[in-house]
Amino acid sequence: MRICVIDGQGGGIGSAIIKQLRAAFGESVEICALGTNAIATTQMLKARANRGASGENAIVRSVHKSDIIVGPLGIVMAHAMMGEVTPKIAEAVASCLARKFLLPLTQEDVEIVGLVPNPLPRLIEMLINERLRRLIEPPLDT
């Protein structure tokens, strides 16, 4: 199972996601850190991603080789993250066949109506326990 975690700016969100993925699944998953810039990628690699790459072309090429994509909502919005998410990145992420799990964190002028705001640690916990466990861990035979 290959999980691509995408983040930009300082890589704090991606790093937090990767740390919790490692705590939950250990080395049973391959985590690829895709940063819109080198600082974000470096921070995600420090959080124990298996591999990392930076920039538009790396993201556009890598998302099509992933099973799961995780990141903030902005990764599917052109010009998000202070312009770091290019239209090509947003299109590649939105159109690839991988399952996408987007955290509703955004600094953009976007509001998701009806969404109850949760802090990042709670969102990551929900992502792992309510979505990813059933995809990654095999069901127990009874």
N, C-alpha and C positions, 0 to 999 in steps of 0.2 A: 504494500500500500504506500503510495507516494503522496505526501501532503505538501503542497506549496503554500507557504505563509508569505503574504505580500504586505509590505509596509513601506512607509516613506519617512521623510523628515528625520527624526532621531532614532527611529526603530523601536521605541518603547512599547508600543502595542504589540508588534510582532514578537519582540523578546518575551513579553509576558505570556503570549500564547504558546510559544515554543517551550518555555519552562514548564508550563502545565501539561503540554502534550507529552514531554519526556517523563514527567512524574507519573502520568496516567498509563502510558504505553511503553515506556522504556525504549529499547532499541528495536521493538517489533515493527516500527514504522520508519520510513525514510522521510526526513523533513528537509525540504529545500527552501532556503531563505531567499526570497526575491525582494530586493530593495530598489526603490526608485532612485536611490543614491548609495554611495559607498558607505557612508556612516550608518545608515539603516541596516545594510547588509552585515557590516562588521558587528553591530550590536546583536543581531539575530544569530550570527555564528557563535558569539560568546555565550549565547543561551543554549548552545548545543545542537544547532542544526547540523545535519550531515554535510550539506553543501550550500553554497551561496553564490549568487550572481547579482550584478547591479545594472540598472539602466533599462531603457525601453526595449531594445532588441532582445536582451536576456529574458525579460519578462514575457514578451510576445512569443518567443520560441519555447520557453519552458512550460507555460501553462497548458499547452496542448499535449504535454507528456505527463500530466498529473492526473491522479484519481480524485483528489479533493483539493479545493482552494479555500483558504481561510484568510480573512483580513477585514479591515473596516469597510463600511459601506462605500466610502469614497473610491475604492479601487475599480468601480464600474461607472464612475462619473468623470467625464473628461474635464481636465483642468482642476481637479480636486487636489487636496493637500498642497495648497498654495502653488498650484500649477505643475506639481511633480507628476501627476497622473496625466499622461498625454492621451489624446484621442485614440491612438493606436493601442495603448495599454488597456484603456477602458473597453475598447471593442474586443480585443483578444480575450480578456477575462470574461466578459459577458457572453461571448459566442463560443467559447471552448466547451467541450463535452463533459468536463469534470463537474462533480457536485460542488456547489459553491455555498459556503457558510459565511455570511457577511454580518459583522457586528455593527449594530446601529449607532456607531460613533461617527460624528461628522462635525467639522468646523465650518461646513458650507452652509449656505442659506437654504437648507433642506430640513424639513421636519416631517417625521413619519407620524401621521395622525393615528391615535389610538394606541400607540406604543407606550408602555410603561417604562420610564427610564430606569436603568440599572447601572451600577458601577461596573467598571471593566472586570474586576475579579469575579463578580457574579455572572457576567456574560460568558466568560471563559469557562466557568464551572458548568453553566447550562449547556454550552456548546459540547463539552466533553461528555457529560453525563446523560444528556437528553438526545444527542444527535450522533456523536462519533462512536461511542461505545458499541452501539448496535451494528455499525458498519465495519468496525475493526476487529472486535473480539468475537470469536466464533461462538455460536450458541452452545450451551451445555446440553448434552444428551441426557434425557431422563429415562 
